[in-house]
Amino acid sequence: MIEHRWFLGVRLIRGLALCTASVLIFATTMGLTRKEGQKKPLLIAHRGASGYAPEHTFESYRIAMEQGADFVEQDLQVTKDGVLICLHDPDLGRTTDVAEVFPGREMVRDPEETGKPKRGWYAVDFTLAEIKMLDAGSWFNRANPFASSPAYAGQHVPTMEETIKFVGKRAGLYIELKHVPFYKSFGFDVADKLARLLKAHGFDRPSESRRIFIQSFYKDGLLRMRELAPGFSRIQLLPMEDLARREDTAKVTPALASEIATYAQGVGPSKAMIPSAVEVATLHAAGLLIHPYTFRGSTSASARRPLDEKQTNGATLRQNIITDIQKYVGLGIDGGFTDYPDLWRQANSSRNR
């Protein structure tokens, strides 16, 4: 069981630009203006403990919870038959053996609205039964032999419902609505599917809703979630991926913070958007929680490195990740996404000694 204890507070937030506008902000135990010496910032396991195990598998979620994650993240995609699954990419190709199991089933699509459609094995073109035939773990062993495990081979892509049951009360769920316009074009309302699923499992009760964060790069997705299930805390990821907002939301400004505070309880900015305490103060002044992404050093989702490997600055990868976490915690963030949950705990433990 995690040690973190959640509660939901209500604060009246005044917009910086619209003096007459006010919103109710639901907060976690971190509070909206965390001060030195108060509760530690939330540990959010990015795709599970994805630095140690294949992302979005039960093994990754299990390790994350064992390492003390307060929340475990889920990215949502939709199958051909309308089932929510936990998968980061809309294309199954990177993290499964779909090319071997279903050769010739590629489609050309543009889920990220780049204007440059790509050929791939998209989840929306496969039924859940077909996706359950795939191996979602062996790729990690091949890519990262130094961190491989026989337990990872044969892992499956979990559904959101299976994940709810697997995680139970051991951690909170930090769920991302992905590619909202793309799935809407197929007739799928991802927010509606998620709201119905969470309500079916009793998360609409006040005692349970505080264990949920809903995040999205799409403002429209969060507005839809507010309409369907207003009791869940909403986090606007930044920069936004709405076509018309990608550039003007790439920098923290009082106007942007004020806008987001009218419909969300916090932001999940790229770390690059928080170069100093000034940006933290701007967001906190609007009453927003701050959960930056992603604390994983020089590694990437597809290319991990041994943690004790020396980096160009002479420190180990492990040391660099811990230092990076401590830097941002020192700026006053309220939590963060990391691929290495145990390093987050080490960083905060040593910082508070």
C-alpha positions, -999 to +999 in steps of 0.1 A: +000+000+000+012+035-007+018+058+022+003+088+006-031+098+018-053+118-004-079+144+005-098+169-017-098+205-007-118+233-022-103+267-029-118+297-045-094+308-073-096+342-089-084+345-125-054+367-132-070+383-162-107+380-155-112+395-120-148+384-118-143+348-128-139+322-101-137+284-101-137+256-076-103+239-074-100+204-061-067+197-045-047+168-032-028+166+000+000+185-017-021+217-016-020+244-042+008+263-027+031+237-012+057+252+011+091+239+021+088+212+047+052+203+039+040+171+022+062+156-004+052+161-041+032+134-057+051+105-073+034+097-106+047+065-123+049+074-160+034+044-179+042+025-147+078+019-138+086+021-175+124+025-170+125-010-154+097-029-173+077-027-205+054+003-204+017-002-197+019-038-187+009-053-153+046-059-146+053-022-150+024-012-128+034-038-102+069-025-099+057+011-098+034+003-068+061-017-051+084+013-054+059+035-037+041+053-066+013+076-054-004+074-088+002+051-118-004+066-152-025+051-180-026+063-216-059+054-234-064+042-269-096+026-284-099-007-301-120-013-333-148-027-311-147+003-288-128-009-257-104+014-238-069-001-236-037+012-219-013+019-246+008+051-252+012+050-290-019+048-313+002+024-333+008-010-319+041-014-338+067-001-313+056-021-282+041-053-295+048-080-321+018-070-342+039-069-374+046-106-370+012-117-359-008-096-384+015-089-414-002-068-441-027-052-417-011-018-418-032+013-424-022+049-433-035+073-406-027+106-389-039+103-353-016+132-342-029+155-369+006+163-382-006+165-418+017+137-426-002+103-423+019+073-415+016+036-423+012+016-391-008-010-371-032+013-353-052+000-323-084+013-337-081-012-366-079-042-344-104-058-320-096-064-284-095-102-291-068-096-317-048-072-295-049-098-267-030-121-290+000-098-290+032-099-269+036-065-253+068-073-233+095-090-253+104-058-272+116-044-239+140-073-233+154-070-268+159-032-265+173-033-230+192-066-224+207-052-192+172-049-177+155-079-193+134-104-174+117-136-185+086-123-167+082-096-193+079-119-223+043-125-232+029-096-212-004-084-227-019-049-235-043-044-206-077-028-208-085+001-186-110-020-167-084-047-161-060-021-149-086-007-124-090-041-109-053-049-109-042-016-092-071-017-068-065+006-039-028+003-040-024+036-059-043+063-076-050+063-114-037+092-135-054+087-168-047+104-201-073+110-229-053+108-261-060+117-297-095+130-289-103+144-324-089+113-341-112+089-321-141+112-325-138+108-363-145+071-357-175+078-336-158+071-303-162+096-274-133+086-253-143+109-224-178+093-223-164+058-223-140+067-194-166+085-174-190+055-176-163+031-167-151+050-137-187+055-124-193+018-129-165+011-105-177+036-079-151+063-085-178+090-086-181+087-049-163+115-031-142+091-011-130+075-044-129+104-069-099+119-051-079+088-063-084+099-100-067+125-121-078+130-157-051+145-180-051+155-217-032+176-242-066+184-256-086+212-240-118+199-256-112+165-239-111+181-205-141+202-211-160+171-221-148+154-190-160+183-169-194+180-185-197+143-179-179+138-146-170+171-129-159+155-097-126+142-111-096+165-110-085+176-145-049+183-156-041+202-188-010+189-204+012+214-221+018+224-248-017+217-259-022+194-290-053+212-302-043+223-337-048+260-331-032+260-297+002+243-301+023+275-303+005+299-279+005+272-251+042+264-253+051+291-228+038+298-193+020+331-191-004+347-166-031+346-194-026+309-201-026+301-164-058+321-159-075+303-188-067+269-177-078+276-141-114+281-154-117+244-163-088+224-148-072+219-114-037+217-126-012+215-154+013+189-167+039+210-185+070+198-203+099+203-179+113+228-205+084+251-198+095+254-161+130+269-164+127+288-131+106+295-100+089+324-119+068+299-140+059+280-108+048+312-091+027+322-121+008+288-122+004+287-084-010+322-084-038+309-106-044+281-081-030+254-104-012+222-093+020+216-113+030+181-124+058+183-150+069+155-173+092+134-177+120+127-152+141+100-169+175+116-176+190+111-210+170+079-217+138+077-238+109+053-239+126+032-266+162+036-255+171+030-218+206+029-204+221+013-172+216+036-143+252+033-132+265+043-166+287+075-165+273+105-185+291+133-203+291+154-171+310+127-152+280+117-130+260+085-134+226+084-151+211+076-116+228+107-101+216+129-129+180+118-126+180+124-088+196+158-092+170+168-118+142+158-096+156+177-067+160+208-089+124+209-098+111+200-064+132+229-052+113+252-076+081+242-059+063+217-082+035+196-067+044+163-083+060+149-114+060+120-139+090+097-137+100+064-154+120+055-122+097+057-092+124+046-067+147+074-078+120+099-071+117+086-036+155+086-031+156+122-044+130+135-020+143+114+009+179+127+006+166+163+000+146+163+032+173+149+055 
